[in-house]
Amino acid sequence: MKNTVKVERAKKDMTQQDLAESVGVSRQTINSIESGKYVPSTVLALKISKVFGVTLDELFQLEEGDF
């Protein structure tokens, strides 16, 4: 799964720490999501999309091997 979390975060001029605090996780969790090492829970993905004001489909995209 790929995502645009880093791009959306840059648009809002937020650090990983800022986003982490906004959604109640560690900075390391945000880093892992951005690097594709961790797929967030549905609840966390919804929280992140709400912070950025985008849909889940805009933020997270399935890749060929994901299904």
Residue frames as a rotation matrix with the C-alpha (Angstrom) as fourth column:
MET 1
0.583 0.812 0.000 0.00
0.812 -0.583 0.000 0.00
0.000 0.000 -1.000 0.00
LYS 2
-0.579 -0.734 0.355 1.32
0.712 -0.667 -0.218 3.41
0.397 0.126 0.909 -0.85
ASN 3
0.418 0.720 -0.555 0.31
0.887 -0.454 0.078 6.67
-0.196 -0.525 -0.828 0.76
THR 4
0.036 -0.334 0.942 0.64
0.516 -0.801 -0.304 10.42
0.856 0.497 0.144 0.46
VAL 5
0.717 0.244 -0.653 0.94
0.697 -0.216 0.684 11.16
0.026 -0.946 -0.324 4.18
LYS 6
-0.210 -0.891 -0.402 4.32
0.813 -0.388 0.434 12.86
-0.543 -0.235 0.806 3.77
VAL 7
-0.678 0.022 0.735 3.00
0.577 -0.603 0.551 15.03
0.456 0.797 0.396 0.92
GLU 8
0.366 0.907 0.209 -0.11
0.474 -0.375 0.797 16.04
0.801 -0.193 -0.567 2.86
ARG 9
0.527 -0.258 -0.810 1.98
0.806 -0.150 0.572 16.75
-0.269 -0.954 0.129 5.94
ALA 10
-0.594 -0.802 0.059 4.27
0.759 -0.536 0.370 19.00
-0.265 0.265 0.927 3.91
LYS 11
-0.312 0.577 0.755 1.25
0.525 -0.557 0.643 20.89
0.792 0.597 -0.130 2.51
LYS 12
0.758 0.650 -0.053 0.19
0.348 -0.336 0.875 21.66
0.551 -0.682 -0.481 6.09
ASP 13
0.038 -0.866 0.498 3.77
-0.399 -0.470 -0.787 22.47
0.916 -0.169 -0.364 7.14
MET 14
0.802 0.287 0.523 3.56
-0.595 0.311 0.742 19.82
0.050 -0.906 0.420 9.87
THR 15
-0.427 -0.904 0.004 6.37
-0.885 0.417 -0.208 17.79
0.186 -0.092 -0.978 11.36
GLN 16
-0.334 0.253 -0.908 6.00
0.028 0.965 0.259 14.08
0.942 0.061 -0.329 11.99
GLN 17
-0.880 -0.040 -0.474 5.78
0.468 0.100 -0.878 14.95
0.083 -0.994 -0.069 15.68
ASP 18
-0.755 0.645 -0.115 2.96
-0.612 -0.757 -0.229 17.46
-0.235 -0.103 0.967 15.05
LEU 19
-0.145 0.713 -0.686 0.93
-0.718 0.401 0.569 14.85
0.681 0.575 0.454 13.18
ALA 20
-0.535 -0.132 -0.834 1.69
0.311 0.888 -0.340 12.17
0.785 -0.442 -0.434 15.75
GLU 21
-0.962 0.165 -0.217 0.41
0.150 -0.342 -0.928 14.37
-0.227 -0.925 0.304 18.57
SER 22
-0.561 0.784 -0.266 -2.71
-0.828 -0.532 0.178 15.25
-0.002 0.320 0.947 16.56
VAL 23
0.188 0.642 -0.743 -3.70
-0.644 0.652 0.401 11.60
0.742 0.403 0.536 16.17
GLY 24
0.590 0.118 0.799 -2.32
-0.799 0.229 0.556 10.17
-0.117 -0.966 0.230 19.43
VAL 25
0.920 -0.391 -0.019 0.59
0.383 0.909 -0.166 8.02
0.082 0.146 0.986 18.24
SER 26
0.310 -0.894 -0.325 4.38
0.335 -0.217 0.917 8.23
-0.890 -0.393 0.232 18.34
ARG 27
0.332 -0.322 -0.887 6.51
-0.770 -0.636 -0.058 10.03
-0.545 0.702 -0.459 15.78
GLN 28
-0.719 -0.661 0.213 8.03
-0.461 0.684 0.565 6.65
-0.519 0.309 -0.797 14.94
THR 29
-0.169 0.755 0.633 4.59
0.495 0.621 -0.608 5.36
-0.852 0.211 -0.479 13.95
ILE 30
0.732 0.412 -0.542 4.14
-0.178 -0.653 -0.736 8.24
-0.657 0.636 -0.405 11.52
ASN 31
-0.120 -0.872 -0.475 7.61
-0.887 -0.121 0.446 7.60
-0.446 0.474 -0.759 10.12
SER 32
-0.735 -0.147 0.662 6.79
-0.016 0.980 0.200 3.91
-0.678 0.136 -0.722 9.62
ILE 33
0.334 0.909 0.247 3.52
0.428 0.087 -0.899 4.75
-0.839 0.407 -0.360 7.85
GLU 34
0.632 -0.116 -0.766 5.24
-0.555 -0.758 -0.343 7.24
-0.541 0.642 -0.543 5.54
SER 35
-0.389 -0.885 -0.256 7.99
-0.858 0.247 0.450 4.76
-0.335 0.395 -0.855 4.65
GLY 36
0.197 0.590 -0.783 5.47
-0.829 0.527 0.188 2.00
0.523 0.612 0.593 3.95
LYS 37
-0.762 -0.558 -0.329 6.72
-0.278 0.740 -0.612 -0.26
0.585 -0.375 -0.719 6.73
TYR 38
-0.847 0.517 -0.120 3.45
0.309 0.296 -0.904 -0.07
-0.432 -0.803 -0.410 8.68
VAL 39
-0.561 0.775 0.292 -0.17
0.226 -0.196 0.954 -0.09
0.796 0.601 -0.066 7.54
PRO 40
-0.885 0.187 0.426 -2.29
-0.460 -0.495 -0.738 1.89
0.073 -0.849 0.524 10.01
SER 41
-0.649 0.757 0.079 -5.50
0.603 0.575 -0.553 0.63
-0.465 -0.311 -0.829 11.56
THR 42
-0.152 0.704 0.693 -8.74
0.836 -0.283 0.471 1.89
0.528 0.651 -0.545 10.06
VAL 43
0.733 0.448 -0.513 -9.26
0.672 -0.598 0.438 4.20
-0.111 -0.665 -0.739 13.04
LEU 44
-0.006 -0.823 -0.568 -5.77
0.416 -0.518 0.747 5.70
-0.909 -0.232 0.346 12.72
ALA 45
-0.712 -0.220 0.667 -6.12
0.699 -0.134 0.702 6.10
-0.065 0.966 0.249 8.95
LEU 46
0.266 0.896 0.357 -9.43
0.833 -0.400 0.382 7.92
0.485 0.195 -0.852 9.47
LYS 47
0.631 -0.100 -0.769 -7.87
0.548 -0.644 0.534 10.21
-0.548 -0.759 -0.352 12.08
ILE 48
-0.459 -0.882 -0.108 -5.00
0.469 -0.344 0.813 11.09
-0.754 0.323 0.572 9.75
SER 49
-0.531 0.307 0.790 -7.33
0.790 -0.157 0.592 11.76
0.306 0.939 -0.159 6.81
LYS 50
0.589 0.792 -0.161 -9.46
0.788 -0.519 0.331 14.02
0.179 -0.322 -0.930 9.02
VAL 51
0.197 -0.621 -0.758 -6.40
0.487 -0.609 0.626 16.06
-0.851 -0.493 0.183 10.08
PHE 52
-0.790 -0.613 0.031 -5.61
0.292 -0.330 0.897 16.67
-0.540 0.718 0.440 6.40
GLY 53
-0.051 0.869 -0.493 -9.21
-0.434 -0.463 -0.773 17.07
-0.899 0.175 0.401 5.22
VAL 54
-0.447 -0.117 -0.887 -8.86
-0.877 0.252 0.408 14.40
0.176 0.961 -0.215 2.54
THR 55
0.706 0.707 -0.036 -10.56
-0.698 0.703 0.137 11.07
0.122 -0.071 0.990 1.90
LEU 56
0.378 -0.544 0.749 -8.96
-0.254 0.717 0.649 7.73
-0.890 -0.436 0.132 2.70
ASP 57
0.693 -0.064 0.718 -8.76
0.636 0.523 -0.567 7.01
-0.339 0.850 0.403 -1.03
GLU 58
0.855 -0.417 0.310 -6.77
-0.147 -0.766 -0.626 10.20
0.498 0.489 -0.716 -1.54
LEU 59
0.458 -0.672 0.582 -4.40
-0.884 -0.274 0.379 9.34
-0.095 -0.688 -0.720 1.30
PHE 60
-0.314 -0.512 0.799 -3.95
-0.439 0.825 0.356 5.57
-0.842 -0.239 -0.484 0.86
GLN 61
0.367 0.369 -0.854 -3.82
-0.930 0.159 -0.331 3.61
0.013 0.916 0.401 -2.40
LEU 62
0.590 -0.121 0.798 -3.65
-0.078 0.975 0.206 -0.14
-0.803 -0.184 0.566 -2.94
GLU 63
-0.218 -0.713 -0.666 -0.88
-0.901 -0.116 0.419 -1.36
-0.376 0.691 -0.617 -5.19
GLU 64
0.051 0.241 -0.969 -0.98
-0.813 0.573 0.100 -4.29
0.580 0.783 0.225 -7.61
GLY 65
-0.539 -0.396 -0.743 0.34
-0.023 0.889 -0.457 -6.85
0.842 -0.229 -0.488 -5.12
ASP 66
-0.863 0.182 0.472 -2.01
-0.506 -0.287 -0.814 -5.77
-0.012 -0.940 0.340 -2.32
PHE 67
0.060 0.961 0.271 -5.03
-0.821 0.202 -0.535 -7.70
-0.568 -0.191 0.800 -3.58
